[in-house]
Amino acid sequence: MRKKYIKWRGLYKAVNKLDEYHYTIKSEETKKTYDEYLLYFERFSKKSPISLLKLAPKKIQELLIQYVMYMRDQKLSSSSIKGRLAPLFKLLDLNDAIVNKKRILMYAGEDKTTVKDEAYSKQDIEKMVSISKPRTRLIILLYSSTGMRRSALLDLKLKHLEKVEELGIYKITVYQNTKEQHIVFTTNETATAIDQYIQLRKEAGENITKDSWLIRNDFDVDNSYSAKNAKKTSPVNVNTLLRNVLIKTGLRSVNQPKNLRNEKATVHGFRKFTTTQFVNSGLNPEIREMLLGHKIGLAGVYYRPTQNTMLEEYMKAADNLTIDPTFRLNRRIKVLEGREKEIELMKIKHEEEIKDLRQQLASNMEIMARRMGEMDAVMEKYSKVKPNMVKFNLNQLKNKT
């Protein structure tokens, strides 16, 4: 069989079927999701997705039907089942493995919601934050204050962050250099947690650069080797951290299966919390969707708000997105202090304007007095002229004419 090749760093190399499959997926985000779904299938079938291609079409179809029935038993919705089948169908299509997809999908059941899909409440998040270590606390605050997707956080490096000094918050560029690129903002509470977490890592011996991960793997602060050797955090690790926190706070049962869906999704519940606060705070609908990384259709082609405009809209929700009431109080104090400064500046400006008006008035009065004096002098001069002289002058004028 003739080998297939792809271009890699200016060279061409032979690829296996999984490499070829990955090469056809344009979005990195989709690639990560598909890989996760393929892993779910592998755990169920005890077979790698590639080994599936070695089976006869009928056997493949039977195995996929069993997989669908297994997912139905796990209480997954019809849409979730179809989503997990999508990468398997793509792999089969790429390798010309013909199966009856319509028949397989008939077992997925009716399109309906199997569980309520709710947002975390502020009280839920407050409980989680109160018992969490700095790293987990920061993960929770980042998800709840920005509304970013799970995978977006894991790819972030410090170079993607920009401090807005006057507000004490961060602007973050997620999915940089991809079609999904957009900006989000943090609350002051989250920005403080970021600074504290980075400082903790510095003190432990990590060499912090712009290319350092925003969220790194866990490490022992007393072990300089583990502190210095930072690695990227995995999605499984984040899910495990959050699940443990949910169990400790009583928001999740300790005996609940990991793959069972909950009314409040482990990570997506934060995104729903953020969206709810955006709506309740009256954000511009288009900007709200842009901050969440959603497409806004035709409006997206023509509507180009500035980052300052987007920041102003985000700040409308800052209090509602802040978990610790202390930070909300501090923010309100700063707002009041800012207003007091504005009032003081207005007062100074008003006093200066009054002073200028008084000076202008005094100058005008002086000019008027001077002109009045000149008029008095003229009047006095003409008051000394005798009437017969005026008459004589008039007669002279008449004779001349």
MOTAVEN-V524592 format. One record per residue. SS is DSSP state (h for helix, s for strand, l for the rest). PHI is phi in radians with two decimals (999 if undefined). OMEGA is omega in whole degrees, 0 to 359 (* if undefined). Layout:
ss:SS phi:PHI omega:OMEGA
ss:SS phi:PHI omega:OMEGA
This chain:
ss:l phi:999 omega:183
ss:l phi:-1.24 omega:180
ss:l phi:-1.28 omega:175
ss:s phi:-1.78 omega:184
ss:s phi:-2.29 omega:170
ss:s phi:-2.27 omega:179
ss:s phi:-1.48 omega:181
ss:s phi:-2.47 omega:180
ss:l phi:0.96 omega:176
ss:l phi:1.45 omega:181
ss:s phi:-2.06 omega:176
ss:s phi:-1.95 omega:180
ss:s phi:-2.30 omega:177
ss:s phi:-1.22 omega:181
ss:s phi:-2.14 omega:172
ss:l phi:-1.58 omega:186
ss:h phi:-1.14 omega:180
ss:h phi:-1.25 omega:176
ss:h phi:-1.07 omega:181
ss:h phi:-1.10 omega:178
ss:h phi:-1.06 omega:179
ss:h phi:-1.10 omega:183
ss:h phi:-1.16 omega:182
ss:l phi:-1.52 omega:181
ss:l phi:-1.64 omega:187
ss:l phi:-1.33 omega:186
ss:l phi:-1.56 omega:177
ss:h phi:-1.11 omega:180
ss:h phi:-1.12 omega:178
ss:h phi:-1.13 omega:180
ss:h phi:-1.05 omega:180
ss:h phi:-1.13 omega:180
ss:h phi:-1.14 omega:179
ss:h phi:-1.09 omega:178
ss:h phi:-1.09 omega:178
ss:h phi:-1.15 omega:179
ss:h phi:-1.18 omega:177
ss:h phi:-1.15 omega:178
ss:h phi:-1.16 omega:177
ss:h phi:-1.05 omega:180
ss:h phi:-1.14 omega:181
ss:h phi:-1.09 omega:178
ss:h phi:-1.15 omega:179
ss:h phi:-1.24 omega:189
ss:h phi:-1.55 omega:186
ss:l phi:1.05 omega:178
ss:l phi:-2.26 omega:174
ss:l phi:-1.29 omega:179
ss:l phi:-0.99 omega:180
ss:l phi:-1.21 omega:180
ss:h phi:-1.15 omega:177
ss:h phi:-1.04 omega:183
ss:h phi:-1.22 omega:181
ss:h phi:-1.42 omega:181
ss:l phi:-1.44 omega:175
ss:l phi:-1.21 omega:182
ss:h phi:-0.89 omega:180
ss:h phi:-1.13 omega:179
ss:h phi:-1.17 omega:178
ss:h phi:-1.07 omega:182
ss:h phi:-1.09 omega:180
ss:h phi:-1.09 omega:180
ss:h phi:-1.14 omega:180
ss:h phi:-1.19 omega:176
ss:h phi:-1.12 omega:177
ss:h phi:-1.07 omega:179
ss:h phi:-1.14 omega:178
ss:h phi:-1.10 omega:180
ss:h phi:-1.12 omega:177
ss:h phi:-1.10 omega:180
ss:h phi:-1.16 omega:176
ss:h phi:-1.08 omega:179
ss:h phi:-1.14 omega:178
ss:l phi:-1.47 omega:177
ss:l phi:1.16 omega:176
ss:l phi:-1.35 omega:179
ss:l phi:-1.28 omega:179
ss:h phi:-1.05 omega:181
ss:h phi:-1.16 omega:178
ss:h phi:-1.16 omega:179
ss:h phi:-1.10 omega:179
ss:h phi:-1.10 omega:178
ss:h phi:-1.11 omega:181
ss:h phi:-1.31 omega:176
ss:h phi:-1.45 omega:186
ss:h phi:-0.94 omega:180
ss:h phi:-1.18 omega:178
ss:h phi:-1.21 omega:177
ss:h phi:-1.10 omega:180
ss:h phi:-1.10 omega:180
ss:h phi:-1.10 omega:179
ss:h phi:-1.17 omega:180
ss:h phi:-1.09 omega:181
ss:h phi:-1.11 omega:183
ss:l phi:-1.93 omega:175
ss:l phi:0.96 omega:176
ss:l phi:-1.55 omega:187
ss:l phi:-1.60 omega:174
ss:l phi:-2.29 omega:179
ss:l phi:-1.50 omega:183
ss:h phi:-1.10 omega:182
ss:h phi:-1.04 omega:180
ss:h phi:-1.20 omega:180
ss:h phi:-1.10 omega:183
ss:h phi:-1.26 omega:177
ss:h phi:-1.09 omega:181
ss:h phi:-1.46 omega:184
ss:h phi:-1.31 omega:177
ss:l phi:1.54 omega:184
ss:l phi:-1.34 omega:176
ss:l phi:-1.31 omega:177
ss:l phi:-2.66 omega:181
ss:l phi:-1.37 omega:182
ss:l phi:-1.51 omega:176
ss:l phi:-2.44 omega:174
ss:l phi:-1.19 omega:180
ss:l phi:-1.96 omega:188
ss:l phi:-1.92 omega:176
ss:l phi:-1.58 omega:169
ss:l phi:-1.15 omega:172
ss:l phi:-1.55 omega:177
ss:h phi:-1.08 omega:179
ss:h phi:-1.16 omega:177
ss:h phi:-1.03 omega:184
ss:h phi:-1.18 omega:178
ss:h phi:-1.07 omega:177
ss:h phi:-1.08 omega:182
ss:h phi:-1.10 omega:182
ss:h phi:-1.13 omega:186
ss:h phi:-1.15 omega:183
ss:l phi:-1.93 omega:187
ss:l phi:-1.66 omega:173
ss:l phi:-1.32 omega:185
ss:h phi:-0.88 omega:183
ss:h phi:-1.15 omega:180
ss:h phi:-1.16 omega:178
ss:h phi:-1.04 omega:180
ss:h phi:-1.15 omega:178
ss:h phi:-1.01 omega:180
ss:h phi:-1.09 omega:182
ss:h phi:-1.18 omega:178
ss:h phi:-1.13 omega:180
ss:h phi:-1.13 omega:186
ss:h phi:-1.37 omega:182
ss:h phi:-1.63 omega:182
ss:h phi:-1.90 omega:183
ss:l phi:1.34 omega:181
ss:l phi:-1.20 omega:178
ss:l phi:-1.29 omega:183
ss:h phi:-0.99 omega:185
ss:h phi:-1.19 omega:181
ss:h phi:-1.06 omega:182
ss:h phi:-1.14 omega:186
ss:h phi:-1.21 omega:181
ss:l phi:-1.63 omega:186
ss:l phi:-1.33 omega:172
ss:s phi:-2.07 omega:184
ss:h phi:-1.10 omega:179
ss:h phi:-1.20 omega:179
ss:h phi:-1.52 omega:182
ss:s phi:-1.86 omega:176
ss:s phi:-2.39 omega:183
ss:s phi:-1.37 omega:172
ss:s phi:-1.71 omega:192
ss:l phi:-1.03 omega:186
ss:l phi:-1.13 omega:179
ss:l phi:-1.88 omega:181
ss:l phi:1.17 omega:179
ss:s phi:-2.24 omega:177
ss:s phi:-2.02 omega:166
ss:s phi:-1.76 omega:184
ss:s phi:-2.15 omega:174
ss:s phi:-1.70 omega:180
ss:s phi:-1.78 omega:181
ss:l phi:0.92 omega:183
ss:l phi:-1.01 omega:179
ss:l phi:1.13 omega:173
ss:l phi:-2.24 omega:178
ss:l phi:-1.16 omega:181
ss:l phi:-1.53 omega:184
ss:l phi:-1.03 omega:173
ss:s phi:-2.79 omega:180
ss:s phi:-1.89 omega:173
ss:s phi:-2.33 omega:178
ss:s phi:-2.20 omega:176
ss:l phi:-1.89 omega:170
ss:l phi:-1.42 omega:176
ss:h phi:-1.10 omega:178
ss:h phi:-1.07 omega:180
ss:h phi:-1.19 omega:179
ss:h phi:-1.07 omega:177
ss:h phi:-1.11 omega:178
ss:h phi:-1.12 omega:177
ss:h phi:-1.09 omega:182
ss:h phi:-1.06 omega:180
ss:h phi:-1.17 omega:180
ss:h phi:-1.17 omega:178
ss:h phi:-1.15 omega:179
ss:h phi:-1.12 omega:177
ss:h phi:-1.04 omega:180
ss:h phi:-1.19 omega:177
ss:h phi:-1.07 omega:182
ss:h phi:-1.14 omega:179
ss:h phi:-1.40 omega:176
ss:l phi:1.97 omega:179
ss:l phi:-1.30 omega:177
ss:l phi:-1.49 omega:184
ss:l phi:-1.49 omega:176
ss:l phi:-2.28 omega:178
ss:l phi:-1.13 omega:180
ss:l phi:-1.61 omega:177
ss:l phi:-1.25 omega:177
ss:s phi:-1.15 omega:175
ss:l phi:-1.15 omega:175
ss:l phi:-1.99 omega:181
ss:s phi:-1.82 omega:177
ss:l phi:-1.16 omega:180
ss:l phi:-1.19 omega:181
ss:l phi:-2.67 omega:178
ss:l phi:-1.60 omega:182
ss:l phi:-1.09 omega:181
ss:l phi:-1.61 omega:179
ss:l phi:-1.95 omega:186
ss:h phi:-1.09 omega:181
ss:h phi:-1.13 omega:180
ss:h phi:-1.19 omega:179
ss:h phi:-1.16 omega:183
ss:h phi:-1.34 omega:184
ss:l phi:-1.70 omega:181
ss:l phi:-1.32 omega:178
ss:l phi:-2.27 omega:180
ss:s phi:-1.24 omega:177
ss:l phi:-1.42 omega:181
ss:l phi:-1.64 omega:177
ss:h phi:-1.03 omega:180
ss:h phi:-1.09 omega:180
ss:h phi:-1.10 omega:179
ss:h phi:-1.11 omega:179
ss:h phi:-1.04 omega:180
ss:h phi:-1.13 omega:179
ss:h phi:-1.02 omega:184
ss:h phi:-1.22 omega:179
ss:h phi:-1.09 omega:179
ss:h phi:-1.10 omega:179
ss:h phi:-1.16 omega:180
ss:h phi:-1.09 omega:178
ss:h phi:-1.17 omega:182
ss:h phi:-1.11 omega:181
ss:l phi:-1.55 omega:180
ss:l phi:1.41 omega:180
ss:l phi:-1.51 omega:180
ss:l phi:-2.57 omega:180
ss:l phi:-1.31 omega:181
ss:l phi:-1.17 omega:182
ss:l phi:-1.65 omega:183
ss:l phi:-1.29 omega:177
ss:l phi:-1.01 omega:183
ss:l phi:-1.12 omega:184
ss:l phi:-1.61 omega:179
ss:l phi:-1.44 omega:182
ss:l phi:-1.25 omega:180
ss:l phi:-2.04 omega:177
ss:l phi:-1.09 omega:177
ss:l phi:-2.01 omega:183
ss:l phi:-1.09 omega:187
ss:l phi:-0.90 omega:181
ss:l phi:-1.83 omega:185
ss:h phi:-1.13 omega:177
ss:h phi:-1.08 omega:177
ss:h phi:-1.21 omega:180
ss:h phi:-1.09 omega:178
ss:h phi:-1.21 omega:176
ss:h phi:-1.07 omega:180
ss:h phi:-1.06 omega:180
ss:h phi:-1.04 omega:180
ss:h phi:-1.05 omega:180
ss:h phi:-1.18 omega:176
ss:h phi:-1.06 omega:181
ss:h phi:-1.13 omega:181
ss:h phi:-1.10 omega:181
ss:l phi:-1.56 omega:175
ss:l phi:1.28 omega:178
ss:l phi:-1.18 omega:172
ss:l phi:-0.93 omega:186
ss:h phi:-0.97 omega:181
ss:h phi:-1.16 omega:180
ss:h phi:-1.16 omega:177
ss:h phi:-0.99 omega:180
ss:h phi:-1.16 omega:179
ss:h phi:-1.16 omega:178
ss:h phi:-1.15 omega:179
ss:l phi:-1.57 omega:179
ss:l phi:1.38 omega:178
ss:l phi:-1.57 omega:173
ss:l phi:-1.41 omega:181
ss:l phi:-2.04 omega:174
ss:l phi:1.12 omega:183
ss:l phi:-1.09 omega:179
ss:h phi:-1.05 omega:180
ss:h phi:-1.16 omega:180
ss:h phi:-1.34 omega:187
ss:h phi:-1.90 omega:185
ss:l phi:-1.53 omega:182
ss:l phi:-2.29 omega:179
ss:l phi:-1.19 omega:177
ss:l phi:-1.26 omega:178
ss:h phi:-1.13 omega:177
ss:h phi:-1.13 omega:178
ss:h phi:-1.14 omega:179
ss:h phi:-1.14 omega:178
ss:h phi:-1.14 omega:179
ss:h phi:-1.05 omega:178
ss:h phi:-1.17 omega:180
ss:h phi:-1.04 omega:184
ss:h phi:-1.12 omega:174
ss:l phi:-1.09 omega:183
ss:l phi:-1.75 omega:187
ss:h phi:-0.99 omega:181
ss:h phi:-1.14 omega:181
ss:h phi:-1.17 omega:180
ss:h phi:-1.58 omega:181
ss:l phi:-1.47 omega:185
ss:l phi:-1.53 omega:182
ss:l phi:-1.32 omega:182
ss:h phi:-1.07 omega:179
ss:h phi:-1.08 omega:180
ss:h phi:-1.18 omega:178
ss:h phi:-1.12 omega:179
ss:h phi:-1.12 omega:179
ss:h phi:-1.07 omega:179
ss:h phi:-1.12 omega:180
ss:h phi:-1.15 omega:177
ss:h phi:-1.08 omega:179
ss:h phi:-1.12 omega:178
ss:h phi:-1.10 omega:179
ss:h phi:-1.14 omega:178
ss:h phi:-1.09 omega:178
ss:h phi:-1.11 omega:179
ss:h phi:-1.19 omega:177
ss:h phi:-1.07 omega:178
ss:h phi:-1.12 omega:179
ss:h phi:-1.10 omega:179
ss:h phi:-1.12 omega:179
ss:h phi:-1.09 omega:178
ss:h phi:-1.12 omega:178
ss:h phi:-1.12 omega:179
ss:h phi:-1.11 omega:179
ss:h phi:-1.07 omega:180
ss:h phi:-1.10 omega:180
ss:h phi:-1.11 omega:180
ss:h phi:-1.11 omega:178
ss:h phi:-1.14 omega:179
ss:h phi:-1.13 omega:178
ss:h phi:-1.11 omega:178
ss:h phi:-1.06 omega:179
ss:h phi:-1.10 omega:180
ss:h phi:-1.13 omega:179
ss:h phi:-1.12 omega:178
ss:h phi:-1.11 omega:178
ss:h phi:-1.12 omega:179
ss:h phi:-1.13 omega:179
ss:h phi:-1.08 omega:179
ss:h phi:-1.12 omega:179
ss:h phi:-1.14 omega:179
ss:h phi:-1.13 omega:179
ss:h phi:-1.13 omega:178
ss:h phi:-1.11 omega:180
ss:h phi:-1.11 omega:180
ss:h phi:-1.12 omega:180
ss:h phi:-1.13 omega:180
ss:h phi:-1.21 omega:177
ss:h phi:-1.12 omega:177
ss:h phi:-1.10 omega:179
ss:h phi:-1.12 omega:179
ss:h phi:-1.16 omega:178
ss:h phi:-1.09 omega:180
ss:h phi:-1.12 omega:179
ss:h phi:-1.12 omega:181
ss:h phi:-1.09 omega:180
ss:h phi:-1.14 omega:180
ss:h phi:-1.07 omega:183
ss:h phi:-1.33 omega:179
ss:h phi:-1.22 omega:181
ss:l phi:-1.54 omega:180
ss:l phi:-1.34 omega:181
ss:l phi:-1.37 omega:182
ss:h phi:-1.05 omega:181
ss:h phi:-1.12 omega:177
ss:h phi:-1.22 omega:178
ss:h phi:-1.17 omega:180
ss:h phi:-1.16 omega:178
ss:h phi:-1.05 omega:180
ss:h phi:-1.10 omega:179
ss:h phi:-1.19 omega:178
ss:h phi:-1.13 omega:177
ss:h phi:-1.08 omega:179
ss:h phi:-1.10 omega:181
ss:h phi:-1.17 omega:180
ss:h phi:-1.08 omega:181
ss:h phi:-1.20 omega:180
ss:l phi:-1.41 omega:*
